[in-house]
Amino acid sequence: MAERKDFTYSDLEHWLDQHRVTEIECLVPDLTGVARGKILPRQKFTEDRGMRLPEIVVAMGVTGEFPEEGPYYDVITPTDRDMHLRPDPATVRIVPWATDPTAQVIHDCFDRDGRLVPFAPRSVLRRVCDLYAAAGLEPVVAPELEFYLVARNTDPDMPLKPPIGRSGRAETSRQAYSIDAVNEFDPLFEDVYDYCEKMELNVDTLIHEIGAGQMEINFFHAHPLGLADEVFFFKRTVREAAMRHDMFATFMAKPIAGEPGSAMHIHQSVLRKDTGLNIFSNADGSPSREFYWYIGGLQKYVPAAMALFAPYVNSYRRLARFTAAPINIQWGTDNRTVGIRSPVAPPAARRVENRVVGADANPYVALAATLACGWLGIKNRIEPTPECKGDAYLGDYALPRSLGEALEKLRAEEALAEVLGEEFVTVYTEVKETEFAEFMKVISPWEREHLLLHV
């Protein structure tokens, strides 16, 4: 959406007039990436141009719960004060599935004094991008987002199953990169591409991934904030399209036992703002010091950032040996067994791919965190380990194995908190502890099967 970079409120009003919009969905991404907000009539939106919501709205867990006490309330006021929300004109899109002409606009969260609310996910990504901008740099990213299509499931006690395609059959084998397997869901993907075109989303390639019913969509490279917005919009879009075709789309990291998990691989490079040149390459085309330092930063800080890349108890089921997901933070060129990959590319397009991030991660938080790791690597000139040229799965685990362990590491890493914001880290870790406590109240089928009569 480069042409909308400098969209003003006047441009926004003109756009709404052009599309004869009568309603506005005023959206705010919360910590989980859920769209919160209000739906306003066009006239009310134009008159107020903003709205208020309790600050706790963006600081809840995926169950809608929040901590009852503790450091959380050193940041969130117990009086439940309002945030003042301002629309970002550049984010306006049509809602293609709405009956009446409806627009959706993402809002930023401010306090009563006009400061960005530090624990809102969009604020965190803005904060990290501003660090790069102040240094004369501009990060460029390109996410690859995996997801599963599954048959409708209204009973959470029942396992998920692949959906029925045009042939009247569900997939029972793995169909990586199969064109015919994608064509099984032609009517759905025609709607998805139609919706994306009407929303002007920068989606590139659609492929069938390894798992039964698993797909991947690639986005064109762009500025991190705009791309996080597009991932946010895309998740809403594909879920809506799937339901209209009597199936679900899920971005769970590990939705089906025995099938690979879903990732959000993030390709990233950094340009000099004055020249537009990629700092990862020297003038002679060789990898630069900054390229290696960036990798070094990812290696040092990704383990501490895991709660941001793998935000749920389910997320850690994906990160297992020999499952197309990394188990450590080794790096390598054109090597998909490592956590940090450098694809083969010409010097101008030299980039680093973070393969650790799950599809369930909040796109704003995940992009902010991976850019923060790289920033710390460049700032502190952190050298990476020697390149892994073999199978990284033969190495040791070097990532947290559970949400509880990941939260401990995140709390202990002061350098990361300084870049992302201490208020954000406090709110995020406290909310995730509440989620983890909720999960621990549930007794799983595995426990009943193997422990009921055997221990």
One Martini backbone bead per residue (centre of mass of N, CA, C, O) as a GRO file, in nm:
protein
  455
    1MET     BB    1   0.057   0.063   0.021
    2ALA     BB    2   0.235   0.308  -0.084
    3GLU     BB    3   0.010   0.515  -0.195
    4ARG     BB    4  -0.092   0.549   0.133
    5LYS     BB    5   0.123   0.668   0.327
    6ASP     BB    6  -0.007   0.989   0.306
    7PHE     BB    7  -0.275   0.964   0.420
    8THR     BB    8  -0.549   1.156   0.486
    9TYR     BB    9  -0.846   1.259   0.607
   10SER     BB   10  -0.935   1.369   0.333
   11ASP     BB   11  -0.879   1.109   0.177
   12LEU     BB   12  -1.069   0.934   0.342
   13GLU     BB   13  -1.335   1.081   0.272
   14HIS     BB   14  -1.311   1.037  -0.031
   15TRP     BB   15  -1.309   0.728  -0.021
   16LEU     BB   16  -1.587   0.696   0.115
   17ASP     BB   17  -1.741   0.833  -0.114
   18GLN     BB   18  -1.659   0.651  -0.351
   19HIS     BB   19  -1.780   0.384  -0.177
   20ARG     BB   20  -2.044   0.452  -0.024
   21VAL     BB   21  -2.019   0.460   0.279
   22THR     BB   22  -2.214   0.368   0.590
   23GLU     BB   23  -1.990   0.192   0.742
   24ILE     BB   24  -1.766   0.143   1.033
   25GLU     BB   25  -1.486  -0.048   1.119
   26CYS     BB   26  -1.335  -0.012   1.432
   27LEU     BB   27  -1.000  -0.115   1.475
   28VAL     BB   28  -0.822  -0.331   1.722
   29PRO     BB   29  -0.541  -0.490   1.799
   30ASP     BB   30  -0.466  -0.730   2.007
   31LEU     BB   31  -0.253  -0.948   2.157
   32THR     BB   32  -0.381  -1.189   1.963
   33GLY     BB   33  -0.521  -1.035   1.695
   34VAL     BB   34  -0.786  -0.934   1.764
   35ALA     BB   35  -1.078  -0.768   1.666
   36ARG     BB   36  -1.145  -0.468   1.798
   37GLY     BB   37  -1.444  -0.256   1.870
   38LYS     BB   38  -1.647  -0.059   1.639
   39ILE     BB   39  -1.963   0.026   1.491
   40LEU     BB   40  -2.017   0.294   1.260
   41PRO     BB   41  -2.155   0.542   1.131
   42ARG     BB   42  -2.040   0.756   0.910
   43GLN     BB   43  -2.120   1.021   1.053
   44LYS     BB   44  -1.999   0.954   1.331
   45PHE     BB   45  -1.710   0.914   1.234
   46THR     BB   46  -1.670   1.201   1.111
   47GLU     BB   47  -1.728   1.365   1.371
   48ASP     BB   48  -1.520   1.212   1.570
   49ARG     BB   49  -1.265   1.070   1.477
   50GLY     BB   50  -1.306   0.848   1.700
   51MET     BB   51  -1.246   0.669   2.011
   52ARG     BB   52  -1.338   0.476   2.301
   53LEU     BB   53  -1.152   0.251   2.520
   54PRO     BB   54  -1.062   0.030   2.724
   55GLU     BB   55  -0.737  -0.066   2.789
   56ILE     BB   56  -0.804  -0.378   2.839
   57VAL     BB   57  -0.884  -0.466   2.545
   58VAL     BB   58  -0.560  -0.503   2.455
   59ALA     BB   59  -0.507  -0.683   2.754
   60MET     BB   60  -0.593  -0.977   2.671
   61GLY     BB   61  -0.670  -1.287   2.645
   62VAL     BB   62  -0.800  -1.548   2.452
   63THR     BB   63  -1.039  -1.581   2.685
   64GLY     BB   64  -1.083  -1.276   2.818
   65GLU     BB   65  -0.875  -1.265   3.031
   66PHE     BB   66  -0.733  -1.129   3.342
   67PRO     BB   67  -0.564  -1.020   3.580
   68GLU     BB   68  -0.620  -0.969   3.934
   69GLU     BB   69  -0.304  -0.922   3.983
   70GLY     BB   70  -0.014  -0.737   3.998
   71PRO     BB   71   0.201  -0.588   3.763
   72TYR     BB   72  -0.023  -0.518   3.564
   73TYR     BB   73  -0.118  -0.268   3.769
   74ASP     BB   74   0.136  -0.085   3.692
   75VAL     BB   75  -0.004  -0.022   3.402
   76ILE     BB   76  -0.287  -0.086   3.464
   77THR     BB   77  -0.561   0.067   3.562
   78PRO     BB   78  -0.801  -0.004   3.803
   79THR     BB   79  -1.010   0.220   3.670
   80ASP     BB   80  -1.042   0.178   3.365
   81ARG     BB   81  -0.937   0.351   3.143
   82ASP     BB   82  -0.914   0.532   2.861
   83MET     BB   83  -0.878   0.521   2.523
   84HIS     BB   84  -0.756   0.702   2.238
   85LEU     BB   85  -0.878   0.672   1.912
   86ARG     BB   86  -0.704   0.662   1.592
   87PRO     BB   87  -0.717   0.674   1.270
   88ASP     BB   88  -0.560   0.512   0.993
   89PRO     BB   89  -0.599   0.602   0.675
   90ALA     BB   90  -0.411   0.377   0.530
   91THR     BB   91  -0.613   0.122   0.633
   92VAL     BB   92  -0.838   0.143   0.445
   93ARG     BB   93  -1.116  -0.083   0.380
   94ILE     BB   94  -1.308  -0.296   0.244
   95VAL     BB   95  -1.595  -0.506   0.306
   96PRO     BB   96  -1.667  -0.761   0.087
   97TRP     BB   97  -1.898  -0.928   0.273
   98ALA     BB   98  -2.083  -0.702   0.298
   99THR     BB   99  -2.394  -0.579   0.238
  100ASP     BB  100  -2.309  -0.308   0.312
  101PRO     BB  101  -2.124  -0.034   0.279
  102THR     BB  102  -1.804  -0.123   0.418
  103ALA     BB  103  -1.556  -0.024   0.643
  104GLN     BB  104  -1.206  -0.060   0.746
  105VAL     BB  105  -1.025   0.065   1.044
  106ILE     BB  106  -0.729   0.125   1.187
  107HIS     BB  107  -0.620   0.186   1.521
  108ASP     BB  108  -0.474   0.395   1.748
  109CYS     BB  109  -0.333   0.419   2.080
  110PHE     BB  110  -0.415   0.660   2.333
  111ASP     BB  111  -0.378   0.879   2.565
  112ARG     BB  112  -0.482   1.176   2.715
  113ASP     BB  113  -0.179   1.301   2.621
  114GLY     BB  114  -0.101   1.161   2.326
  115ARG     BB  115   0.015   0.883   2.387
  116LEU     BB  116   0.120   0.592   2.320
  117VAL     BB  117   0.023   0.284   2.391
  118PRO     BB  118   0.270   0.055   2.489
  119PHE     BB  119   0.080  -0.232   2.478
  120ALA     BB  120   0.012  -0.197   2.194
  121PRO     BB  121   0.102  -0.365   1.918
  122ARG     BB  122   0.136  -0.122   1.722
  123SER     BB  123   0.324   0.042   1.907
  124VAL     BB  124   0.561  -0.156   1.916
  125LEU     BB  125   0.629  -0.146   1.614
  126ARG     BB  126   0.675   0.154   1.597
  127ARG     BB  127   0.909   0.167   1.797
  128VAL     BB  128   1.108  -0.007   1.630
  129CYS     BB  129   1.099   0.153   1.363
  130ASP     BB  130   1.207   0.418   1.494
  131LEU     BB  131   1.490   0.317   1.552
  132TYR     BB  132   1.571   0.283   1.258
  133ALA     BB  133   1.506   0.571   1.157
  134ALA     BB  134   1.711   0.718   1.351
  135ALA     BB  135   1.950   0.548   1.183
  136GLY     BB  136   1.867   0.548   0.867
  137LEU     BB  137   1.658   0.305   0.860
  138GLU     BB  138   1.482   0.026   0.671
  139PRO     BB  139   1.271  -0.214   0.711
  140VAL     BB  140   1.215  -0.534   0.542
  141VAL     BB  141   0.929  -0.746   0.472
  142ALA     BB  142   0.820  -1.113   0.432
  143PRO     BB  143   0.559  -1.308   0.473
  144GLU     BB  144   0.483  -1.656   0.555
  145LEU     BB  145   0.155  -1.808   0.562
  146GLU     BB  146   0.017  -2.063   0.747
  147PHE     BB  147  -0.265  -2.297   0.695
  148TYR     BB  148  -0.580  -2.450   0.774
  149LEU     BB  149  -0.814  -2.663   0.640
  150VAL     BB  150  -1.131  -2.746   0.792
  151ALA     BB  151  -1.369  -2.898   0.919
  152ARG     BB  152  -1.629  -2.851   1.078
  153ASN     BB  153  -1.613  -2.754   1.439
  154THR     BB  154  -1.828  -2.773   1.740
  155ASP     BB  155  -1.632  -2.981   1.903
  156PRO     BB  156  -1.353  -2.953   2.108
  157ASP     BB  157  -1.325  -3.280   2.162
  158MET     BB  158  -1.276  -3.295   1.859
  159PRO     BB  159  -1.096  -3.363   1.607
  160LEU     BB  160  -0.949  -3.252   1.337
  161LYS     BB  161  -1.038  -3.224   0.981
  162PRO     BB  162  -1.036  -3.251   0.671
  163PRO     BB  163  -1.185  -3.132   0.404
  164ILE     BB  164  -1.411  -3.118   0.153
  165GLY     BB  165  -1.390  -3.131  -0.176
  166ARG     BB  166  -1.488  -3.140  -0.505
  167SER     BB  167  -1.467  -3.465  -0.504
  168GLY     BB  168  -1.580  -3.556  -0.202
  169ARG     BB  169  -1.293  -3.558  -0.067
  170ALA     BB  170  -1.050  -3.614   0.161
  171GLU     BB  171  -0.749  -3.583   0.274
  172THR     BB  172  -0.488  -3.862   0.332
  173SER     BB  173  -0.243  -3.707   0.211
  174ARG     BB  174   0.044  -3.565   0.109
  175GLN     BB  175   0.050  -3.232  -0.097
  176ALA     BB  176   0.304  -3.094  -0.183
  177TYR     BB  177   0.258  -2.857  -0.432
  178SER     BB  178  -0.025  -2.925  -0.526
  179ILE     BB  179  -0.245  -2.826  -0.765
  180ASP     BB  180  -0.491  -3.015  -0.731
  181ALA     BB  181  -0.527  -2.965  -0.425
  182VAL     BB  182  -0.601  -2.668  -0.457
  183ASN     BB  183  -0.840  -2.714  -0.664
  184GLU     BB  184  -1.037  -2.837  -0.455
  185PHE     BB  185  -1.064  -2.505  -0.353
  186ASP     BB  186  -1.146  -2.294  -0.570
  187PRO     BB  187  -1.396  -2.138  -0.464
  188LEU     BB  188  -1.254  -2.026  -0.217
  189PHE     BB  189  -1.000  -1.887  -0.360
  190GLU     BB  190  -1.163  -1.696  -0.531
  191ASP     BB  191  -1.265  -1.538  -0.288
  192VAL     BB  192  -1.000  -1.460  -0.162
  193TYR     BB  193  -0.886  -1.301  -0.408
  194ASP     BB  194  -1.124  -1.110  -0.430
  195TYR     BB  195  -1.100  -0.985  -0.151
  196CYS     BB  196  -0.802  -0.893  -0.175
  197GLU     BB  197  -0.847  -0.702  -0.414
  198LYS     BB  198  -1.060  -0.517  -0.272
  199MET     BB  199  -0.837  -0.468  -0.027
  200GLU     BB  200  -0.543  -0.441  -0.134
  201LEU     BB  201  -0.371  -0.695  -0.107
  202ASN     BB  202  -0.019  -0.822  -0.111
  203VAL     BB  203  -0.055  -1.095  -0.249
  204ASP     BB  204   0.090  -1.376  -0.395
  205THR     BB  205   0.144  -1.689  -0.316
  206LEU     BB  206  -0.016  -2.009  -0.362
  207ILE     BB  207   0.014  -2.305  -0.158
  208HIS     BB  208   0.074  -2.638  -0.089
  209GLU     BB  209   0.142  -2.797   0.180
  210ILE     BB  210   0.216  -3.078   0.359
  211GLY     BB  211  -0.043  -3.088   0.484
  212ALA     BB  212  -0.367  -3.169   0.531
  213GLY     BB  213  -0.499  -2.869   0.425
  214GLN     BB  214  -0.232  -2.707   0.375
  215MET     BB  215  -0.141  -2.363   0.351
  216GLU     BB  216   0.017  -2.086   0.156
  217ILE     BB  217   0.095  -1.738   0.197
  218ASN     BB  218   0.238  -1.470   0.017
  219PHE     BB  219   0.417  -1.168   0.062
  220PHE     BB  220   0.511  -0.878  -0.022
  221HIS     BB  221   0.748  -0.662   0.021
  222ALA     BB  222   0.768  -0.435   0.313
  223HIS     BB  223   0.663  -0.254   0.550
  224PRO     BB  224   0.588  -0.368   0.859
  225LEU     BB  225   0.318  -0.224   0.929
  226GLY     BB  226   0.164  -0.283   0.665
  227LEU     BB  227   0.200  -0.598   0.684
  228ALA     BB  228   0.060  -0.645   0.951
  229ASP     BB  229  -0.210  -0.542   0.851
  230GLU     BB  230  -0.242  -0.759   0.625
  231VAL     BB  231  -0.242  -1.006   0.806
  232PHE     BB  232  -0.481  -0.921   0.975
  233PHE     BB  233  -0.680  -0.911   0.735
  234PHE     BB  234  -0.634  -1.198   0.619
  235LYS     BB  235  -0.740  -1.364   0.852
  236ARG     BB  236  -1.027  -1.261   0.834
  237THR     BB  237  -1.077  -1.340   0.537
  238VAL     BB  238  -1.027  -1.655   0.538
  239ARG     BB  239  -1.235  -1.720   0.755
  240GLU     BB  240  -1.482  -1.611   0.607
  241ALA     BB  241  -1.458  -1.777   0.346
  242ALA     BB  242  -1.467  -2.059   0.474
  243MET     BB  243  -1.751  -2.038   0.605
  244ARG     BB  244  -1.892  -2.000   0.318
  245HIS     BB  245  -1.767  -2.319   0.267
  246ASP     BB  246  -1.804  -2.510   0.517
  247MET     BB  247  -1.541  -2.408   0.676
  248PHE     BB  248  -1.222  -2.385   0.827
  249ALA     BB  249  -0.974  -2.151   0.934
  250THR     BB  250  -0.641  -2.210   1.072
  251PHE     BB  251  -0.362  -2.067   1.293
  252MET     BB  252  -0.266  -2.287   1.432
  253ALA     BB  253   0.030  -2.443   1.498
  254LYS     BB  254  -0.125  -2.737   1.604
  255PRO     BB  255  -0.417  -2.886   1.496
  256ILE     BB  256  -0.287  -3.176   1.398
  257ALA     BB  257  -0.215  -3.479   1.458
  258GLY     BB  258   0.065  -3.577   1.256
  259GLU     BB  259   0.102  -3.288   1.158
  260PRO     BB  260   0.217  -3.017   1.057
  261GLY     BB  261   0.286  -2.709   1.126
  262SER     BB  262   0.236  -2.353   1.154
  263ALA     BB  263   0.382  -2.071   0.998
  264MET     BB  264   0.573  -1.743   1.013
  265HIS     BB  265   0.772  -1.652   0.790
  266ILE     BB  266   1.046  -1.405   0.812
  267HIS     BB  267   1.153  -1.176   0.593
  268GLN     BB  268   1.468  -0.979   0.623
  269SER     BB  269   1.570  -0.638   0.579
  270VAL     BB  270   1.805  -0.352   0.531
  271LEU     BB  271   1.785  -0.005   0.464
  272ARG     BB  272   1.897   0.285   0.335
  273LYS     BB  273   1.731   0.579   0.316
  274ASP     BB  274   1.924   0.748   0.120
  275THR     BB  275   1.990   0.490  -0.098
  276GLY     BB  276   1.843   0.190  -0.075
  277LEU     BB  277   2.048   0.005   0.046
  278ASN     BB  278   2.167  -0.301   0.141
  279ILE     BB  279   2.331  -0.378   0.445
  280PHE     BB  280   2.392  -0.697   0.378
  281SER     BB  281   2.575  -0.560   0.147
  282ASN     BB  282   2.838  -0.509  -0.028
  283ALA     BB  283   2.970  -0.361  -0.306
  284ASP     BB  284   3.079  -0.662  -0.402
  285GLY     BB  285   2.833  -0.867  -0.274
  286SER     BB  286   2.903  -0.929  -0.001
  287PRO     BB  287   2.872  -0.996   0.310
  288SER     BB  288   2.813  -0.818   0.583
  289ARG     BB  289   2.844  -0.733   0.905
  290GLU     BB  290   2.539  -0.680   0.950
  291PHE     BB  291   2.444  -0.958   0.869
  292TYR     BB  292   2.587  -1.111   1.101
  293TRP     BB  293   2.477  -0.945   1.339
  294TYR     BB  294   2.182  -1.004   1.294
  295ILE     BB  295   2.209  -1.305   1.340
  296GLY     BB  296   2.332  -1.281   1.622
  297GLY     BB  297   2.079  -1.152   1.748
  298LEU     BB  298   1.888  -1.384   1.698
  299GLN     BB  299   2.046  -1.600   1.852
  300LYS     BB  300   2.041  -1.453   2.133
  301TYR     BB  301   1.706  -1.354   2.146
  302VAL     BB  302   1.495  -1.567   2.059
  303PRO     BB  303   1.461  -1.735   2.318
  304ALA     BB  304   1.342  -1.480   2.477
  305ALA     BB  305   1.105  -1.439   2.236
  306MET     BB  306   0.916  -1.696   2.225
  307ALA     BB  307   0.646  -1.584   2.353
  308LEU     BB  308   0.603  -1.412   2.079
  309PHE     BB  309   0.627  -1.657   1.863
  310ALA     BB  310   0.498  -1.863   2.102
  311PRO     BB  311   0.193  -1.786   2.269
  312TYR     BB  312   0.113  -2.095   2.320
  313VAL     BB  313   0.082  -2.412   2.417
  314ASN     BB  314   0.054  -2.519   2.120
  315SER     BB  315   0.318  -2.403   1.985
  316TYR     BB  316   0.525  -2.635   2.100
  317ARG     BB  317   0.431  -2.872   1.911
  318ARG     BB  318   0.577  -2.774   1.646
  319LEU     BB  319   0.873  -2.782   1.790
  320ALA     BB  320   1.004  -3.047   1.617
  321ARG     BB  321   1.169  -3.299   1.513
  322PHE     BB  322   1.125  -3.352   1.177
  323THR     BB  323   0.872  -3.101   1.112
  324ALA     BB  324   0.947  -2.827   0.959
  325ALA     BB  325   1.076  -2.728   1.238
  326PRO     BB  326   1.251  -2.573   1.465
  327ILE     BB  327   1.501  -2.633   1.757
  328ASN     BB  328   1.694  -2.391   1.678
  329ILE     BB  329   1.965  -2.119   1.619
  330GLN     BB  330   2.070  -2.192   1.367
  331TRP     BB  331   2.257  -2.121   1.063
  332GLY     BB  332   2.180  -2.095   0.698
  333THR     BB  333   2.216  -2.169   0.360
  334ASP     BB  334   1.964  -2.310   0.221
  335ASN     BB  335   1.830  -2.411   0.519
  336ARG     BB  336   1.540  -2.582   0.663
  337THR     BB  337   1.660  -2.681   0.959
  338VAL     BB  338   1.679  -2.403   1.056
  339GLY     BB  339   1.595  -2.101   1.222
  340ILE     BB  340   1.817  -1.941   1.035
  341ARG     BB  341   1.777  -1.820   0.708
  342SER     BB  342   1.959  -1.793   0.390
  343PRO     BB  343   1.870  -1.715   0.101
  344VAL     BB  344   1.909  -1.728  -0.223
  345ALA     BB  345   2.057  -1.415  -0.342
  346PRO     BB  346   2.102  -1.124  -0.440
  347PRO     BB  347   2.251  -0.861  -0.291
  348ALA     BB  348   1.990  -0.672  -0.290
  349ALA     BB  349   1.822  -0.945  -0.153
  350ARG     BB  350   1.947  -0.988   0.102
  351ARG     BB  351   1.843  -1.223   0.366
  352VAL     BB  352   1.643  -1.307   0.654
  353GLU     BB  353   1.500  -1.607   0.806
  354ASN     BB  354   1.241  -1.657   1.031
  355ARG     BB  355   1.134  -1.998   1.142
  356VAL     BB  356   0.999  -1.982   1.438
  357VAL     BB  357   0.738  -1.861   1.372
  358GLY     BB  358   0.405  -1.866   1.424
  359ALA     BB  359   0.079  -1.840   1.297
  360ASP     BB  360  -0.029  -1.746   1.599
  361ALA     BB  361   0.103  -1.488   1.583
  362ASN     BB  362   0.131  -1.167   1.628
  363PRO     BB  363   0.234  -0.965   1.377
  364TYR     BB  364   0.333  -0.719   1.539
  365VAL     BB  365   0.499  -0.870   1.753
  366ALA     BB  366   0.678  -1.046   1.568
  367LEU     BB  367   0.811  -0.816   1.410
  368ALA     BB  368   0.922  -0.659   1.647
  369ALA     BB  369   1.098  -0.889   1.768
  370THR     BB  370   1.282  -0.960   1.524
  371LEU     BB  371   1.389  -0.666   1.488
  372ALA     BB  372   1.506  -0.643   1.773
  373CYS     BB  373   1.717  -0.863   1.753
  374GLY     BB  374   1.870  -0.740   1.510
  375TRP     BB  375   1.931  -0.466   1.637
  376LEU     BB  376   2.107  -0.576   1.870
  377GLY     BB  377   2.318  -0.701   1.686
  378ILE     BB  378   2.415  -0.438   1.552
  379LYS     BB  379   2.465  -0.260   1.803
  380ASN     BB  380   2.656  -0.508   1.947
  381ARG     BB  381   2.814  -0.685   1.752
  382ILE     BB  382   2.706  -0.984   1.697
  383GLU     BB  383   2.833  -1.287   1.659
  384PRO     BB  384   2.800  -1.566   1.501
  385THR     BB  385   2.789  -1.869   1.441
  386PRO     BB  386   2.867  -2.108   1.264
  387GLU     BB  387   2.769  -2.242   0.990
  388CYS     BB  388   2.514  -2.456   0.894
  389LYS     BB  389   2.568  -2.746   0.660
  390GLY     BB  390   2.358  -2.930   0.785
  391ASP     BB  391   2.163  -3.101   1.016
  392ALA     BB  392   1.997  -2.942   1.274
  393TYR     BB  393   1.838  -3.191   1.401
  394LEU     BB  394   2.115  -3.316   1.526
  395GLY     BB  395   2.089  -3.120   1.732
  396ASP     BB  396   2.012  -2.928   1.986
  397TYR     BB  397   1.811  -2.791   2.188
  398ALA     BB  398   1.746  -2.402   2.196
  399LEU     BB  399   1.446  -2.395   2.289
  400PRO     BB  400   1.175  -2.357   2.430
  401ARG     BB  401   0.923  -2.613   2.543
  402SER     BB  402   0.749  -2.379   2.689
  403LEU     BB  403   0.568  -2.120   2.805
  404GLY     BB  404   0.688  -2.098   3.087
  405GLU     BB  405   0.987  -2.082   2.997
  406ALA     BB  406   0.954  -1.836   2.806
  407LEU     BB  407   0.862  -1.629   3.020
  408GLU     BB  408   1.119  -1.634   3.187
  409LYS     BB  409   1.309  -1.531   2.962
  410LEU     BB  410   1.165  -1.263   2.902
  411ARG     BB  411   1.186  -1.136   3.187
  412ALA     BB  412   1.520  -1.157   3.191
  413GLU     BB  413   1.536  -0.962   2.926
  414GLU     BB  414   1.634  -0.637   2.919
  415ALA     BB  415   1.705  -0.559   2.626
  416LEU     BB  416   1.428  -0.628   2.503
  417ALA     BB  417   1.256  -0.442   2.685
  418GLU     BB  418   1.387  -0.177   2.590
  419VAL     BB  419   1.283  -0.200   2.294
  420LEU     BB  420   0.968  -0.282   2.345
  421GLY     BB  421   0.894  -0.235   2.641
  422GLU     BB  422   0.817  -0.277   2.967
  423GLU     BB  423   0.509  -0.258   2.964
  424PHE     BB  424   0.461  -0.475   2.758
  425VAL     BB  425   0.604  -0.714   2.897
  426THR     BB  426   0.431  -0.711   3.149
  427VAL     BB  427   0.153  -0.753   3.022
  428TYR     BB  428   0.214  -1.004   2.852
  429THR     BB  429   0.316  -1.201   3.076
  430GLU     BB  430   0.064  -1.182   3.258
  431VAL     BB  431  -0.141  -1.285   3.052
  432LYS     BB  432   0.003  -1.560   2.992
  433GLU     BB  433  -0.016  -1.669   3.278
  434THR     BB  434  -0.325  -1.681   3.280
  435GLU     BB  435  -0.353  -1.878   3.046
  436PHE     BB  436  -0.184  -2.107   3.168
  437ALA     BB  437  -0.370  -2.148   3.415
  438GLU     BB  438  -0.618  -2.227   3.251
  439PHE     BB  439  -0.497  -2.478   3.113
  440MET     BB  440  -0.426  -2.636   3.388
  441LYS     BB  441  -0.743  -2.707   3.437
  442VAL     BB  442  -0.709  -2.907   3.206
  443ILE     BB  443  -0.798  -3.235   3.106
  444SER     BB  444  -0.664  -3.465   2.907
  445PRO     BB  445  -0.692  -3.748   2.722
  446TRP     BB  446  -0.409  -3.856   2.782
  447GLU     BB  447  -0.441  -3.867   3.090
  448ARG     BB  448  -0.682  -4.063   3.092
  449GLU     BB  449  -0.552  -4.294   2.928
  450HIS     BB  450  -0.258  -4.326   3.100
  451LEU     BB  451  -0.347  -4.261   3.424
  452LEU     BB  452  -0.610  -4.372   3.540
  453LEU     BB  453  -0.495  -4.707   3.563
  454HIS     BB  454  -0.148  -4.673   3.591
  455VAL     BB  455  -0.086  -4.490   3.882
   0.00000   0.00000   0.00000
